[in-house]
Amino acid sequence: MFETLTKAPGDKILALMGEYAADPRPTKIDLGVGVYKDEQGATPIMTSVKKAEQKILSAGKTKTYLGIAGNKGYGAAVLDLVLADSVDRSRVRIAQAPGGTGSLWVLMQLVNRARPGATVWVSDPTWPNHNPIAENSGLQVKTYPYFDTETRGVKFAAMLAALDALGKEDVVLLHGCCHNPTGANLTPDQWDKVAASLARTGALPFIDLAYLGFGDGIEADAYGMRKILSSVPEALVAFSGSKNFGLYRERVGAAILVARDAAQADIAQSQLLNIIRGAYSQPPDHGAEIIRTILEDAELRAEWETELNAMRARMIRLREKLSEAIRQRSNSKDFDFIAAHRGMFSLLGLENSVVEHLKANNGVYMIGDSRINVAGIPEDRVGELADAMLAAIK
Ligand SMILES: Cc1ncc(COP(=O)(O)O)c(C=O)c1O
């Protein structure tokens, strides 16, 4: 049977990780892979997570099935965290899913059941996994303008014009915060305009929320999504707990749907649960139970927020240090955008030859499109990195 297959393309980020691991230079710098890193270049388990795991371990009594929608307490806690009071909960349903990716997957399947072959509009550029998830679900993908390669900000007028031209049958995928790969994000005023456009056209907002708390804080990062949810009759949200809880390998996320009313929400949820049952039956519990334990316990929640704030502050500090170092050396503000961006990534807008040169010559690894993970910048070697970047650009 397998003779009918040809080799599928490998994942570029995983290939780069392999190249980095094989590089013997002790001075190499990993700005590639999309996981948070601390001062030591490690991705440690958060203290709040460790404490929650200890509680779970000693209190646990059973490993029996939880049901298709997963951990109910987790679902309720995630809705409080994500939605706050932006939308009447009678219109909202949630199903725990394996990571942000699994949440995107089941929601795309739901879109295809409701509107077979619909077009999903994604930002140009977007997270490379959006396209296959949508296409493998039977949907079509088109792009709306997003990143301005001149300013390295958002091409907002062009983006809004494209959204204004959509209709009821369209689906618009938006990064809730901390855009991946660009790092360029909408201002609150721009979110207001996007929400008004969606309310006007009837296009369905589908929000990918993979980095809540990594940009300017939980509330600020949730602003745009909540504004949209409070402005439109229907919406989808794919939440991930991979980054903000550091639970990457536990595969914890949630598929959230907002319907016109409770009756439609029940019908849509029944379809969502039917999709899950026919795919993997039920989600894994451990990550969800960790998040539930943290969010339901005032002390653990405060500790988690302190840890999340520290991660965010470190990323903003590294952004400021790198743009400052480049400004001092080059006497130009060309890289000030790094400090203005938010989240874990910035798209530098470098030619692929420059990216390759930095890898070969300096052992500086970034994704081929010149996306860097700012958490990978070694704080004590920012000047060295700025020198390498400026030399490579010349
Ligand atoms: C934009 C975006 N969406 C979704 C995800 C999914 O994350 P996970 O499936 O690991 O929770 C990621 C992870 O890199 C991402 O960057």
PDBQT file of the ligand as one rigid body, heavy atoms in Angstrom, charges set to zero:
ROOT
HETATM    1  C1  LIG A 401      -0.531  31.212  16.243  1.00  0.00    +0.000 C 
HETATM    2  C2  LIG A 401      -0.549  29.880  16.904  1.00  0.00    +0.000 A 
HETATM    3  N1  LIG A 401      -1.704  29.225  17.023  1.00  0.00    +0.000 NA
HETATM    4  C3  LIG A 401      -1.790  28.035  17.613  1.00  0.00    +0.000 A 
HETATM    5  C4  LIG A 401      -0.681  27.417  18.118  1.00  0.00    +0.000 A 
HETATM    6  C5  LIG A 401      -0.900  26.058  18.722  1.00  0.00    +0.000 C 
HETATM    7  O1  LIG A 401      -0.218  25.759  19.826  1.00  0.00    +0.000 OA
HETATM    8  P1  LIG A 401      -0.398  24.352  20.575  1.00  0.00    +0.000 P 
HETATM    9  O2  LIG A 401      -1.108  23.412  19.663  1.00  0.00    +0.000 OA
HETATM   10  O3  LIG A 401       0.981  23.916  20.866  1.00  0.00    +0.000 OA
HETATM   11  O4  LIG A 401      -1.204  24.662  21.793  1.00  0.00    +0.000 OA
HETATM   12  C6  LIG A 401       0.565  28.039  18.008  1.00  0.00    +0.000 A 
HETATM   13  C7  LIG A 401       1.788  27.396  18.483  1.00  0.00    +0.000 C 
HETATM   14  O5  LIG A 401       2.869  27.635  18.087  1.00  0.00    +0.000 OA
HETATM   15  C8  LIG A 401       0.625  29.315  17.388  1.00  0.00    +0.000 A 
HETATM   16  O6  LIG A 401       1.766  29.961  17.272  1.00  0.00    +0.000 OA
ENDROOT
TORSDOF 0
